[in-house]
Amino acid sequence: MIEIQDIYKTFGDNEVLKGITATFEAGKNNLIIGGSGSGKTTLLKCIVGLHEPTKGKVIFNGEDFTAMNFEERVPIRKQIGMLFQNSALFDSMTVEENIIFPLNLFTDMSKSEKLDRANFCLERVNLKDKNKLFPSELSGGMKKRVGIARAIAMEPKYLFVDEPNSGLDPKTSIVIDELINELTQEYKITTVIVTHDMNSVMGIGDHIIFLHQGKKAWEGTNKDIAHTDNQELNDFVFASKFTQAAKEKL
Amino acid sequence: MFTTLGKYILLIRLSFKKPEKFSVYWGEIMREMVSIGIGSMGIISIISVFIGAVATIQVAFQLASPLVPRSIAGSISRDSTILEFSPTISALVLAGRVGSSIASQIGTMRVTEQIDALEIMGVNAPGYLIAPKIFAGIIMVPMLVIYSMVLGILGGYLACAITGDIATTDYVMGLRDGFQPIIIQVALVKAFFYGFIITSICAYQGFYTSGGALEVGQSATTGVVYSCIFILFADLIITSAML
């Protein structure tokens, strides 16, 4: 479980996050949604420690992450897997080397054990036999899947996902969403996903927080969204004529 | 300026923190040594031979007097090649070849979130990315400079043989006359510092890149320019301190 308490983040004079509090439970897909510039990615970066919050706390299973220095954070970081918006695979390494990389640094596994683990992770994301390809030889969807395979290599307790469907076609987006959902349920991972993709929201949104102008404007599940009277959320979710028509049918 | 200096010092300090696993870092050092050393041998060979040849021909031209022994051209050519041309010109060329590669490689990793990915995993990103490059630089640049000295002197010999301005026997005699071993020490001390300057400054520029492809190019350019300036500055300080 991850708790964030009263998170503020300021860049110069620009206050991006304004007192956000939320709890993300294990075994659930926790979605952070909101329009462009609402502070979603900044919040995610504050949670994982890529940005330091100006004020507030991030607590991983009772441990105050924000109060720790780099060395103290390492044990928690080893339990974190993250899928970046552009996958962030290491260009100079093959798919297999990307997955083995954290195992090389943080485990005493033998070479064959590491290879077995890499093969298992690749099979889990349906990318068997792609071990020797370089990231430049992969499609966008395959890169995302390799990113997921690398993120789960260390058997993480926490999975963070930044815009998993950006740049992907709808069908591949669903595959990625289902994969994240399966992994979350199977390994009881605390998954936090930043997205503005409404298919993801409606498909796997067990717990959703909606950010508007740096504040938490709404919190609920995907089942609650269609019936909310929150104006900002309605404007965001039902922005297109298609979604408005779908809402009227509900 | 003081902010930049402070950030640079902090980054270098972070780079030399205890590695997560020595074997992984050792592999990186080896890879960087191949990239910097073997990868630069071609360009160093070409410039060394030509500069050695040109230096010898010019010295022979300037000392064309019956009062000056012909062998002096070999001595002057040797000293200028070992003391200045091989270390400093090689370093300026390496700043362009190796420095721009380091800055753009690390800069690209920054803008494509690969450095963030390292940090999320709990890896000390400066240590993993910068320290192996610095170690490789301070080992391989002196080795390249030794290689350059040999080729520079050989270039001078070839110039004598081809142009006939000086007899090769006079050139070889000049090379042997009045040789002071300290000039090799001075050249290697220079090369050591140049290796550090090129790798650390360019790595710093790459590490703090923000934006996109345009900024990566700007970081590479800035890294090379600052490296060249600091190489010349270090050249002056080391020369005046050691000679």
HADDOCK unambig.tbl for C-alpha pairs under 7 A between the chains (distance, minus, plus):
assign (segid A and resid 48 and name CA) (segid B and resid 120 and name CA) 6.98 0.50 0.50
assign (segid A and resid 74 and name CA) (segid B and resid 122 and name CA) 4.98 0.50 0.50
assign (segid A and resid 77 and name CA) (segid B and resid 120 and name CA) 6.05 0.50 0.50
assign (segid A and resid 77 and name CA) (segid B and resid 121 and name CA) 5.60 0.50 0.50
assign (segid A and resid 77 and name CA) (segid B and resid 122 and name CA) 5.24 0.50 0.50
assign (segid A and resid 78 and name CA) (segid B and resid 121 and name CA) 5.87 0.50 0.50
assign (segid A and resid 78 and name CA) (segid B and resid 122 and name CA) 6.31 0.50 0.50
assign (segid A and resid 80 and name CA) (segid B and resid 121 and name CA) 6.96 0.50 0.50
assign (segid A and resid 86 and name CA) (segid B and resid 112 and name CA) 6.99 0.50 0.50
assign (segid A and resid 88 and name CA) (segid B and resid 112 and name CA) 5.92 0.50 0.50
assign (segid A and resid 88 and name CA) (segid B and resid 113 and name CA) 5.40 0.50 0.50
assign (segid A and resid 88 and name CA) (segid B and resid 114 and name CA) 4.79 0.50 0.50
assign (segid A and resid 88 and name CA) (segid B and resid 117 and name CA) 6.61 0.50 0.50
assign (segid A and resid 89 and name CA) (segid B and resid 114 and name CA) 6.50 0.50 0.50
assign (segid A and resid 90 and name CA) (segid B and resid 114 and name CA) 6.32 0.50 0.50
assign (segid A and resid 102 and name CA) (segid B and resid 121 and name CA) 6.93 0.50 0.50
assign (segid A and resid 105 and name CA) (segid B and resid 20 and name CA) 6.22 0.50 0.50
assign (segid A and resid 105 and name CA) (segid B and resid 21 and name CA) 5.65 0.50 0.50
assign (segid A and resid 105 and name CA) (segid B and resid 24 and name CA) 6.89 0.50 0.50
